Amino acid sequence: MKIIKNYINGKIVSYSKKTIPVFDPSKGEIQSEVIMSNTEDFKNAIEASKKAFENWSEITPLKRSRILSNYKNIIEKNVEELAQLVSSEHGKTLEDAKGSVIRGLEVVEFACGIPHLLKGEYSQNVGSAIDSWSIRQPLGITAGITPFNFPAMVPMWMYPISIACGNTFILKPSEKNPSCSLKLAELFSDAGLPDGVLNILNGDKEIVDLILNSKEVSSISFVGSTPVAKYIYETSAKNGKRVQALGGAKNHLVVMPDANIDQAVDGIMGAAYGSAGERCMAVSVAVAVGDVADKLVNEINNKAQTLKVAPWTDPDAEMGPVISKEHKAKIEKYIEDGVKEGATLRLDGRNLKIQGYEGGNFLGPTLFDNVSQDMTIYKEEIFGPVLSVVRAKNYDEALNLVNNHTFGNGSSIYTSDGEVSRHFTTNCKIGMVGINVPIPVPMAFHSFGGWKQSLFGDHSMHGIEGVRFFTKLKTVTSRWPKSIQKGPEFKMPTN
C-alpha cells in the first residue's frame, strides 16, 4: 500500500507512523494511506520554515519572480498528471480537474509580477527636507489549511503569493486527497525554490491546532465550512495571527422573466451539478421570478435526466461521485429532509448505481421545486448535486431572498434588463456577483471572497488583497542633515 508522507525541507519524510486510508471515490476502495503527522513532524516543518525564511526574505523580488516563472512553465508541462491526481482522489471529471489546475496556475502567473506589486508609495517634503515612504515586508512563516474539493486550485490561491512576498509557507492539505499538493511542492523545488520555503504537513485536527496555537506562525489562510472557519478565525485571533478564513455558501441564481431561458438553464446545470456540487461557488438555489418558474423547472428537469454520471476515467463523464460514503449519506439525509418538509422532489438522485462501480459514492442530479425559506435544504449548505428552486413573485422578493440569507459568497442574476442588473450588483449583499454568468469566480488579478458568514477576516484571497494579506506595511519618515557622496559609478547597475 502506498504511504503518502510529508514534504519538509525538500524531502519526503515523516516521524509519525500513524496513517489513515485515502479512498477512490469511484469505487469506494482504499487506494493509499496518508500519514497523520505528530508533534515531531510539526517541529520539523517549523524549523525548516524558520531557517529558510532568513535567506528567502532577503532574496530580491525579481529573483523570486524568476523562480515563480520557472514554476509556471513546469506546471504547464504537468497539467495532465496533476489533474489525474486530483480526479483519482476527489472523483471529479478529468476536464474539470484540468480546469481547476489552470485556475490555480493563473495565481502563479499573477505572482510572477511581484516586483511591481510590492511597490510602496513615496511623498517628498512632507515636512521641511523630510520625505516619507511605505514599504511592504514579509510576515515570516505563513500557513494554509485547505479543503478536499479543490486540492490544486485552493492551495495555489495561497502559497504562490505568500512565497512571492518573501514568506515561507506550511500547507496542511485535506487528508482525503493529499497527493496533488505533494506533487505541486516537488515541482516548485524543481523550479529552483530553496528547501524549506514550501512545506507540506499532512494530518488532522491535531496538526491544525498546533498550527493555530504556534507562536512561530504569523498568518492562517483557510477554506472550508463556516463552523470550522469560525473556529480557525477565533483561535488564530486569540493567538495574534492575521486570518483569512473562507466559510460556507448558499449561492442564489435569480432568473428574471426577460432572461434567455436556454442560457439560464445551461448556466444552472453546470453550476449546480458540476463537480457533483462540491464547490463553494456552486449554485444551490435557483430563484424563479414571476411566470418563468414552470418553464425553468421543466427544462432543468429534462436536461438533468440526460446528464452522464460516471467515473473520471470515462471521457464522456459530466459528473463524478462525491468524496466519501459519509458525505453521500449526509446529502441523502438532506434530500430526505426536503421531502419531509414539503418541497416537491422533481428529480431524485438517490440509489444511482453504475455497473462495475457499485461501491462508488455516486449520486444523480437532484431537483427540488417549491422550496421555502424555512426548509433545511434552503438554509444549510448541502455541498452536493442538489438544486432547490424557490419561486418569487417579483424582483424585490428575489433580492430579499439573496440578502436575507446567512451566507453571502456568490450570487448571479440572469436578465436582459440593464437597469435591473445594475440595481442587483449595487444592492445585493454578496461578495462575488455574476450578470448572466453562473459562477462568478474572479480571475487571479482580482480577489476571491464573500460576505456575512462566508468570510472571516479582513482580506479576500489572491489578487492585490492577497499581497496585502501576506505583507505588513511599514512607513518611513526620513531627514538627512547632509548628503553622502559615494563617488561616480560607470557600470550599468544590475539586480
C-alpha positions in Angstrom: 0.0 0.0 0.0 1.4 3.4 -1.0 2.1 5.7 2.0 1.8 9.4 1.4 4.2 11.3 3.7 5.1 14.9 4.3 7.3 17.2 2.2 9.6 19.1 4.5 12.8 20.9 3.7 12.8 19.5 0.2 12.4 15.8 1.3 9.7 13.2 1.6 9.7 12.5 5.3 7.7 11.7 8.4 8.3 10.9 12.1 4.8 9.6 12.6 3.8 6.0 11.8 0.0 6.7 12.1 -1.9 6.6 8.9 -5.5 6.8 7.7 -6.8 5.5 4.3 -7.3 7.5 1.2 -10.2 6.2 -0.9 -11.0 6.0 -4.6 -14.5 7.8 -4.6 -15.5 6.0 -7.8 -15.0 2.5 -6.3 -15.2 3.2 -2.6 -11.9 1.3 -2.2 -8.7 2.2 -0.3 -6.1 3.3 -2.8 -3.4 4.6 -0.5 -2.7 5.7 3.1 -1.6 9.2 4.3 0.5 10.0 7.4 -1.2 11.7 10.3 1.7 13.9 11.4 2.7 14.3 15.1 4.4 16.9 17.1 7.9 16.0 15.8 6.7 16.4 12.2 5.3 19.8 13.1 8.5 20.9 14.8 10.5 19.7 11.8 8.3 21.8 9.5 8.6 24.9 11.7 12.4 24.7 11.9 12.7 24.2 8.2 10.4 27.2 7.6 12.2 29.4 10.1 15.6 28.6 8.7 14.6 29.1 5.1 12.9 32.4 5.8 16.2 34.0 6.9 17.5 33.7 3.3 14.4 33.7 1.3 13.1 37.0 2.7 16.4 38.6 1.6 16.2 37.4 -2.0 15.1 40.2 -4.3 11.5 40.2 -5.5 12.9 39.9 -9.1 14.8 36.7 -8.3 11.7 35.3 -6.6 9.7 36.2 -9.7 12.1 34.3 -11.9 11.7 31.1 -9.8 7.9 31.6 -10.0 8.1 31.9 -13.7 10.1 28.7 -13.9 7.4 27.1 -11.8 4.6 28.3 -14.1 6.3 26.7 -17.0 6.8 23.4 -15.2 3.2 23.3 -14.1 2.0 23.8 -17.7 4.0 20.8 -18.7 2.5 18.7 -15.8 -1.2 19.7 -16.0 -2.3 16.3 -17.1 -0.6 14.5 -14.3 -1.8 17.0 -11.7 -5.3 16.7 -13.0 -5.2 12.9 -12.8 -4.0 13.1 -9.2 -7.0 15.4 -8.4 -9.5 13.2 -10.2 -8.3 9.9 -8.8 -8.6 11.1 -5.2 -11.5 13.5 -5.5 -13.6 11.9 -8.2 -14.3 14.9 -10.4 -14.1 14.6 -14.1 -10.7 15.0 -15.7 -11.7 18.1 -17.7 -13.0 19.7 -14.5 -9.8 18.8 -12.7 -7.7 20.3 -15.5 -9.7 23.5 -15.3 -9.1 23.7 -11.6 -5.3 23.3 -12.0 -5.3 26.0 -14.6 -7.2 28.4 -12.4 -4.6 27.8 -9.7 -1.8 28.3 -12.3 -3.3 31.8 -13.0 -2.4 32.8 -9.5 1.2 31.7 -10.1 1.2 33.8 -13.2 -0.1 36.8 -11.2 2.5 36.2 -8.5 5.2 36.4 -11.2 4.6 40.2 -11.2 5.5 40.6 -7.6 8.3 43.2 -8.1 5.6 45.6 -9.3 3.0 44.5 -6.7 5.3 45.2 -3.8 6.0 48.8 -4.7 5.2 51.3 -2.0 4.2 55.0 -2.0 6.6 57.9 -1.8 5.9 61.5 -0.7 8.7 64.2 -0.9 8.8 67.1 1.5 6.0 66.0 3.9 7.9 68.5 6.1 10.9 70.7 5.5 13.5 68.4 3.9 11.6 65.4 5.2 10.5 62.6 3.0 8.1 59.7 3.7 7.6 56.4 2.0 5.9 53.0 2.6 7.4 49.5 2.4 5.7 46.1 2.3 7.7 43.4 4.1 7.0 39.7 4.6 5.3 38.3 7.7 7.5 35.2 8.3 6.1 31.7 8.5 2.6 31.6 7.0 0.2 28.6 6.8 -2.7 27.3 4.8 -5.4 24.8 5.6 -7.2 23.6 2.5 -10.4 21.6 1.7 -10.9 18.4 -0.3 -12.9 19.9 -3.2 -10.0 21.8 -4.9 -6.7 20.1 -3.9 -4.8 22.0 -6.6 -6.6 25.3 -7.0 -7.2 26.4 -3.4 -3.6 25.8 -2.2 -2.4 27.8 -5.2 -4.7 30.6 -4.1 -2.4 30.9 -1.1 1.2 29.8 -1.2 2.4 31.3 -4.6 1.6 34.9 -3.4 2.8 34.3 0.1 6.2 32.9 -1.2 6.4 35.6 -3.8 6.1 38.2 -1.0 9.1 36.6 0.8 7.4 34.4 3.3 7.8 30.7 3.9 4.6 28.5 3.8 3.3 25.4 5.6 0.4 23.8 3.8 -1.9 21.3 5.6 -4.0 19.8 2.7 -7.1 17.7 3.1 -6.3 14.2 4.3 -8.9 13.0 1.8 -6.8 13.8 -1.2 -3.2 14.8 -0.3 -1.2 13.6 -3.4 -1.6 16.7 -5.6 -0.3 19.1 -3.0 2.8 16.9 -2.6 3.4 16.9 -6.3 3.0 20.7 -6.5 5.7 21.1 -3.9 8.1 18.8 -5.7 7.6 20.7 -8.9 8.3 24.0 -7.1 11.6 22.5 -5.9 12.3 21.6 -9.5 11.8 25.2 -10.5 14.5 26.3 -8.1 12.7 27.1 -4.9 15.1 26.7 -1.9 14.4 23.8 0.5 12.1 24.7 3.4 10.3 27.6 1.7 7.2 25.4 1.0 6.5 22.5 3.3 3.6 20.1 3.2 2.3 18.8 6.5 -0.4 16.1 6.3 -2.6 15.4 9.3 -5.9 16.1 11.0 -7.2 18.5 13.7 -4.2 17.7 15.9 -1.9 19.3 13.4 -4.4 22.1 12.7 -4.4 23.1 16.4 -0.6 23.0 16.6 -0.5 25.4 13.6 -3.2 27.7 15.1 -1.5 27.9 18.5 2.1 28.2 17.3 3.9 31.5 18.2 6.1 30.9 15.1 3.2 31.1 12.6 2.2 34.6 11.5 -0.9 34.0 9.4 -3.5 31.5 8.6 -5.4 31.0 5.3 -8.3 28.7 5.3 -11.1 27.5 3.0 -13.9 25.2 4.3 -17.2 25.1 6.1 -18.4 28.0 8.2 -18.3 26.3 11.6 -14.6 25.4 11.0 -13.9 28.8 9.5 -15.2 30.5 12.7 -13.1 28.2 14.8 -10.0 28.9 12.7 -10.7 32.7 12.9 -11.4 32.8 16.7 -8.4 30.6 17.6 -6.0 32.4 15.4 -7.1 35.8 16.6 -6.6 34.8 20.2 -3.0 33.9 19.2 -2.3 37.2 17.4 -2.4 35.9 13.9 -3.9 37.6 10.9 -6.5 35.4 9.3 -8.4 34.9 6.0 -11.0 32.2 6.6 -13.5 31.4 3.8 -16.6 29.6 5.0 -19.7 28.1 3.5 -22.1 29.2 0.9 -25.7 29.1 -0.4 -25.4 30.7 -3.8 -28.6 32.0 -5.4 -29.1 32.4 -9.1 -32.0 34.7 -9.9 -33.8 34.1 -13.2 -35.9 37.1 -14.3 -38.9 36.8 -16.7 -36.9 38.5 -19.5 -33.9 36.2 -19.2 -32.7 34.0 -22.0 -34.1 30.7 -20.6 -31.8 28.5 -22.6 -28.7 30.3 -21.3 -30.1 30.3 -17.8 -30.8 26.5 -17.8 -27.3 25.7 -19.2 -25.7 28.0 -16.6 -27.7 26.4 -13.7 -26.9 22.9 -14.9 -23.2 23.4 -14.9 -23.1 25.5 -11.7 -25.4 23.2 -9.7 -24.2 19.8 -10.9 -20.6 20.4 -12.0 -18.1 18.7 -9.7 -21.1 17.0 -8.1 -22.0 20.3 -6.4 -18.8 20.2 -4.3 -17.9 23.8 -4.9 -18.2 26.8 -2.6 -19.4 28.7 -5.7 -21.9 26.1 -6.8 -25.4 27.3 -7.5 -27.6 25.5 -4.9 -30.7 27.8 -5.1 -32.4 29.0 -8.4 -34.8 31.8 -7.7 -37.5 31.8 -10.4 -39.2 35.2 -10.7 -42.8 35.5 -11.9 -44.2 33.3 -14.6 -40.8 32.0 -15.7 -40.9 29.3 -13.0 -42.8 26.4 -14.6 -40.7 26.5 -17.9 -37.4 26.9 -16.0 -38.1 23.9 -13.7 -39.3 21.7 -16.6 -36.3 22.4 -18.7 -33.8 21.8 -15.8 -35.6 18.6 -15.0 -35.5 17.4 -18.6 -31.8 18.3 -19.1 -30.7 16.9 -15.8 -32.0 13.5 -16.7 -29.6 13.4 -19.6 -26.6 14.2 -17.5 -24.0 11.4 -17.6 -22.7 10.4 -14.2 -19.6 8.3 -14.5 -16.1 7.8 -13.1 -13.4 10.2 -14.1 -11.8 7.6 -16.3 -14.8 7.8 -18.7 -14.0 10.6 -21.2 -17.7 11.4 -21.6 -18.4 11.8 -17.9 -20.1 15.1 -17.0 -20.4 14.4 -13.2 -18.4 12.1 -10.9 -19.0 10.8 -7.4 -19.0 12.7 -4.2 -15.9 12.5 -2.0 -16.9 9.8 0.6 -19.6 7.4 1.7 -20.1 9.6 4.8 -20.7 12.7 2.7 -23.0 10.7 0.3 -25.1 9.7 3.3 -25.2 13.3 4.6 -26.5 14.5 1.2 -29.1 11.7 1.1 -30.3 12.8 4.5 -30.8 16.4 3.2 -32.9 15.0 0.3 -35.0 13.1 2.9 -35.4 16.3 4.9 -36.6 18.2 1.9 -39.3 15.6 1.2 -40.4 15.6 4.8 -40.6 19.4 5.0 -42.9 19.6 1.9 -40.6 20.5 -1.0 -41.6 18.9 -4.4 -38.9 16.4 -5.4 -38.9 16.6 -9.2 -35.7 14.5 -9.7 -34.3 12.1 -7.1 -30.6 11.3 -7.4 -30.5 8.7 -4.7 -29.9 5.0 -5.4 -27.9 5.6 -8.5 -25.8 2.5 -9.4 -23.2 2.3 -12.1 -22.2 -1.1 -13.4 -18.7 -2.0 -12.2 -18.7 0.8 -9.7 -21.4 -0.3 -7.3 -19.2 0.6 -4.3 -18.7 4.1 -5.5 -20.1 7.3 -3.9 -22.3 8.2 -6.8 -25.4 10.4 -6.6 -27.5 11.6 -9.5 -28.6 15.2 -10.0 -31.4 16.1 -7.6 -34.0 18.8 -8.2 -36.5 20.3 -5.7 -39.3 22.7 -6.6 -41.5 24.9 -4.3 -38.7 25.3 -1.7 -39.4 27.8 1.1 -37.1 29.8 3.3 -37.9 27.8 6.4 -36.7 24.5 5.0 -33.5 22.9 5.9 -32.4 22.3 2.3 -32.7 26.1 1.8 -31.0 27.2 5.0 -28.0 24.9 5.1 -25.1 24.2 2.8 -25.6 20.7 1.3 -22.4 20.6 -0.8 -23.7 18.1 -3.3 -25.7 17.8 -6.5 -28.9 19.1 -5.1 -30.7 22.2 -6.6 -33.6 23.9 -4.8 -35.9 26.1 -6.8 -37.6 29.0 -4.9 -40.4 30.9 -6.6 -40.5 34.6 -6.1 -43.4 36.9 -7.2 -41.2 39.8 -8.3 -37.6 41.1 -8.3 -37.9 42.8 -4.9 -38.8 39.4 -3.3 -35.9 37.7 -5.1 -33.4 40.3 -3.9 -34.6 40.0 -0.4 -34.1 36.2 -0.5 -30.5 36.8 -1.6 -29.9 39.5 1.1 -31.6 37.8 4.0 -29.7 34.5 3.7 -26.9 33.8 6.3 -24.3 33.2 3.6 -23.0 35.8 1.2 -20.4 34.1 -1.0 -21.7 34.4 -4.6 -24.9 35.2 -6.5 -26.0 35.7 -10.1 -28.9 37.2 -12.0 -30.0 36.3 -15.5 -31.8 39.2 -17.2 -31.9 41.3 -20.3 -32.6 44.5 -18.3 -29.5 46.6 -17.7 -31.3 48.7 -15.0 -32.2 45.6 -13.1 -28.7 44.1 -13.3 -27.2 47.4 -12.1 -29.6 47.6 -9.2 -28.8 44.0 -8.3 -25.0 44.4 -8.4 -25.3 47.6 -6.3 -27.7 46.3 -3.7 -27.1 42.6 -3.2 -25.2 41.8 0.0 -22.8 39.4 -1.7 -19.1 39.2 -2.2 -19.0 37.9 -5.8 -21.7 38.7 -8.3 -22.5 37.5 -11.8 -24.6 39.0 -14.5 -25.7 36.3 -16.9 -22.6 34.4 -15.6 -23.5 31.4 -13.3 -20.2 31.0 -11.4 -18.6 34.5 -10.9 -15.2 33.4 -9.7 -12.8 36.3 -10.1 -9.6 36.0 -12.1 -6.3 35.8 -10.2 -5.7 39.6 -10.6 -8.9 40.3 -8.8 -9.7 38.8 -5.3 -12.0 36.0 -4.1 -14.1 36.3 -1.0 -17.7 36.5 0.3 -19.6 38.5 2.8 -21.5 37.6 6.0 -20.9 34.0 7.2 -18.9 33.2 4.1 -15.7 35.1 5.1 -14.0 35.7 8.4 -11.1 38.2 8.4 -10.5 41.5 6.6 -8.9 40.1 3.4 -10.1 38.1 0.4 -7.8 35.7 -1.3 -5.3 36.2 -4.2 -5.1 39.4 -6.2 -4.0 42.6 -4.6 -5.9 41.5 -1.4 -3.6 38.5 -1.2 -0.4 40.7 -1.5 -1.7 42.9 1.3 -2.6 39.9 3.5 0.9 38.3 3.1 2.8 41.5 3.8 2.9 44.1 6.6 3.1 47.8 5.9 5.9 49.9 7.2 6.0 53.7 6.8 9.4 55.5 7.0 9.8 59.2 7.6 13.4 60.5 6.8 15.5 63.6 7.0 19.3 63.8 6.2 21.2 66.6 7.7 23.8 66.4 4.9 24.3 64.5 1.8 26.6 61.5 1.5 28.7 61.3 -1.7 29.9 57.9 -2.8 31.6 58.9 -6.0 30.7 58.1 -9.6 29.9 54.6 -10.9 30.3 53.9 -14.6 28.8 50.3 -15.0 25.2 49.5 -15.7 23.5 48.8 -12.3 22.1 45.2 -12.2 20.0 43.3 -9.7 
